[in-house]
Amino acid sequence: MKKKEKVQFIIDELEKLYPRTSVPLRHEDAYTLLVAVVLSAQCTDERVNKITPHLFRLASNPRDMMQLSVNAIEEIIRPCGLSPAKSKHIQGLSKILVEKHDGTVPHTFNELEALPGVGHKTASVVMAQAFGVPAFPVDTHIHRLMTRWKLTSGKNVTETERDAKRLFPRELWNKLHLQIIFYGREHSPARGIKPKNDYITMKVNPKAF
């Protein structure tokens, strides 16, 4: 199968499996999405979704969040892991949003990535899912599957993102990155995968098994 055919097959199959792609992190707006994504680092979406309702009842906007102490935030988010750093990041970015951005989440990669605890992947999720800007956030599922599908060298997530953007149509990026994540979770986990379950990989790269 040629690479162009492989890419189209993947697009078609993922669209059959996941025609609708809601963001797995529960949120109400760009700010609550930003906080949820920060919390999701090395933590499952399921666990984040159990924590954020309590946190957002106390503070669902940057002005209220900056009024909470770091210790108060940490106490709530502790089950997500890395809570000392994440609590400082959440309070810190909230303060910056109020002081520099009039309490709103900025619409540019550079401004987002300047916030505490916000790297390129987090910024990409917010740009894609809150503002509809074409982006291709690469998580572990996407990095693993792009490698298994022989669409990237798999050296690092930066190269994987570059290759994904080069191969897949720009207008599909925001939906497709979620479709790949859903497929990875359901059919192609990091360990214990059987070929019959990961049928896309069987089709495009049977040597992966």
C-alpha positions in Angstrom: 0.0 0.0 0.0 1.4 3.4 -1.0 1.6 6.1 1.6 -1.1 8.2 0.0 -3.4 5.2 -0.1 -2.5 4.3 3.5 -3.3 7.8 4.7 -6.7 7.8 2.9 -7.5 4.4 4.3 -6.8 5.6 7.8 -9.0 8.7 7.3 -11.8 6.6 6.0 -11.7 4.0 8.7 -11.5 6.5 11.5 -14.4 8.4 10.1 -16.5 5.2 10.1 -15.6 4.5 13.7 -15.8 7.9 15.2 -18.0 10.2 13.0 -18.5 12.5 16.1 -15.6 13.6 18.2 -16.5 15.4 21.4 -13.6 16.6 23.5 -13.1 14.0 26.3 -12.2 16.6 28.9 -15.3 18.2 30.3 -15.3 22.0 30.1 -17.5 25.0 29.6 -15.2 27.5 27.8 -11.6 28.1 26.8 -10.5 28.8 30.3 -11.9 25.6 31.9 -10.5 23.6 28.9 -7.1 25.1 29.5 -7.1 24.2 33.2 -8.4 20.7 32.4 -5.6 20.1 29.8 -3.0 21.3 32.3 -4.4 18.8 34.8 -4.4 16.0 32.3 -0.6 15.8 32.1 0.4 12.3 33.2 -3.2 11.7 34.3 -6.2 10.1 32.6 -9.1 12.2 31.3 -11.5 10.1 33.4 -9.7 11.2 36.6 -9.5 14.8 35.5 -13.2 14.8 34.8 -13.9 13.6 38.4 -11.7 16.4 39.8 -12.7 19.5 37.8 -16.4 19.7 38.9 -15.3 20.4 42.4 -12.5 22.8 41.4 -14.8 24.7 39.0 -17.6 25.0 41.6 -15.1 27.1 43.6 -13.5 28.9 40.6 -14.5 28.6 37.0 -12.8 31.7 35.8 -9.3 33.2 36.2 -10.3 36.0 38.6 -11.8 33.6 41.1 -9.0 31.0 40.6 -6.3 33.5 41.4 -8.0 34.2 44.7 -7.6 30.6 45.8 -4.4 29.7 47.6 -2.0 27.3 45.9 -2.6 24.9 48.9 -6.3 25.0 48.3 -6.0 24.2 44.7 -3.5 21.4 45.4 -5.8 19.8 47.9 -8.5 19.5 45.3 -6.3 18.3 42.4 -4.0 15.9 44.3 -5.6 12.8 42.7 -4.4 14.0 39.3 -0.7 13.7 40.3 2.0 16.3 40.1 -0.3 18.5 42.2 2.4 20.8 43.7 3.5 22.0 40.3 0.0 21.9 38.7 -1.5 24.0 41.5 1.2 26.7 41.1 0.7 26.7 37.3 -3.1 27.0 37.5 -3.0 29.9 40.0 -0.1 31.5 38.1 -1.6 31.3 34.6 -4.9 32.6 36.1 -3.2 35.6 37.5 -1.4 36.3 34.2 -4.7 36.0 32.3 -6.3 38.6 34.5 -3.3 41.0 34.6 -2.2 40.8 30.9 -5.2 39.5 29.0 -8.2 41.0 30.8 -9.3 37.7 32.1 -9.6 35.9 28.7 -7.6 33.1 27.2 -5.4 34.4 24.4 -5.9 33.2 20.8 -2.2 32.7 19.8 0.3 29.9 20.3 3.0 32.2 21.5 0.8 33.8 24.2 -0.6 30.5 25.3 2.9 28.9 25.5 4.1 31.8 27.6 1.7 30.8 30.4 3.0 28.6 33.3 2.5 24.9 32.7 1.4 25.4 29.1 3.5 23.6 26.5 3.0 23.3 22.8 0.7 20.3 23.1 -1.6 22.0 25.6 -1.6 25.2 23.5 -2.5 23.1 20.5 -5.5 21.5 22.2 -6.9 24.9 23.3 -6.3 26.4 19.8 -7.9 23.5 18.1 -10.8 22.7 20.4 -11.6 26.1 21.9 -10.9 28.4 19.0 -11.2 26.1 15.9 -7.7 26.9 14.7 -6.2 24.0 12.8 -3.7 22.2 15.0 -2.5 18.6 15.6 -1.7 18.0 19.3 0.3 14.8 19.6 -0.1 12.7 22.7 1.3 9.2 23.4 -1.5 7.5 21.4 -0.9 9.5 18.3 2.9 9.2 18.6 2.6 5.4 19.0 0.1 4.9 16.1 1.9 7.2 13.7 5.0 5.1 14.3 3.1 1.8 14.0 1.6 3.0 10.8 5.0 4.0 9.5 3.9 7.5 8.9 6.8 8.9 11.0 10.2 7.9 12.2 8.9 8.0 15.8 12.0 9.8 17.0 10.1 12.5 19.0 6.6 14.1 19.2 7.9 17.2 17.3 8.7 15.1 14.2 5.5 13.2 14.6 3.5 16.4 14.6 5.3 17.7 11.6 4.7 14.5 9.7 1.0 14.4 10.7 0.5 17.9 9.4 2.3 17.1 6.2 0.4 13.9 5.5 -3.2 14.7 6.6 -5.4 17.5 5.1 -5.3 20.7 7.2 -9.1 20.8 7.4 -9.2 17.4 9.1 -6.5 18.0 11.8 -8.8 19.1 14.7 -11.1 16.1 14.3 -8.5 13.6 13.2 -6.2 14.0 16.2 -9.2 13.1 18.4 -10.1 10.1 16.2 -6.6 8.7 16.4 -6.6 9.1 20.2 -10.0 7.3 20.5 -8.7 4.5 18.2 -5.5 4.1 20.2 -7.4 3.8 23.5 -9.9 1.3 22.2 -8.0 -0.8 19.7 -4.2 -0.2 20.1 -3.0 0.4 23.6 0.7 0.5 24.4 0.9 -3.1 25.7 -0.9 -6.4 25.0 -2.4 -5.5 21.7 -3.5 -8.3 19.4 -3.4 -7.9 15.7 -7.0 -8.6 15.2 -7.9 -5.7 17.5 -5.7 -3.2 15.8 -7.0 -3.9 12.3 -5.9 -0.5 10.9 -2.3 -1.4 11.7 -2.8 -4.9 10.3 -3.8 -3.3 7.0 -1.2 -0.6 6.7 1.8 -2.2 8.5 1.4 -5.8 9.4 5.1 -6.0 10.3 4.3 -3.9 13.3 3.3 -7.1 15.2 
